[in-house]
């Protein structure tokens, strides 16, 4: 949704071009490695939120799922319904928790399991940018938007860099992976786009440059890795 005031400040064509850039995402391949005999971790992103729909930096602030976001999570439920999920772990942010609840709602094995929460897999903190419009920043200073969204080391005032997120996700992985091996557990994780970049770096040994290019769709699909 575009604020009407923006049309008074910027030409319609410029706004449409900015929207096209914000809407364009080359979704990354979604690796799926699974096993019936070895522990597997299933990782997915929350469904669309009000902030996603309105091009707002969410970060650590709460933003509820839209109807489309709930539908995306229910699509995910269809492809997870036959998975043996022993442990459910979510970011504490409501959009991730609600997505987890919907994503396992068709899974007879997992739908009544307790959801554990872990701060290490929450979204990247965007500091002073949280609550601000990506569209307005794209119109006013597109290089600034690119700098904070796609740099590995840059961080907004009072915010986190992508590297900061990767480090805490890797810390989570170093704790959960040995437990999965020891107890032969399958784990489902509901988190965020930047958290997933951290998971992919850990499991796929991506470079910082590759991590910055990872794009994960909202809800609907998952990535998975076998724990050897």
Buried (B, 14 or more C-beta within 10 A) or exposed (E): EBEEEBEEEBEEEEBEBBBEBBEEEEEBEBEBBEEEEBBBBBBBBBBBBBBBBBBBBBBBBEBEBBEBBBBBBBBBBEBBBEBEBBBBBBBBBBBBBBBBBBBBBBBEBBBEBEBEBBEBBBBBBBBEBBEBBBBBBBBEEEEBBBEBBEBBEBBBEEBBBBBBBBBBBBEBBEEBBEEBEEEEBBBBBBBBBBBBBBBBBBBEEBEBEBBBEBEBBBBBBBBBBBBE
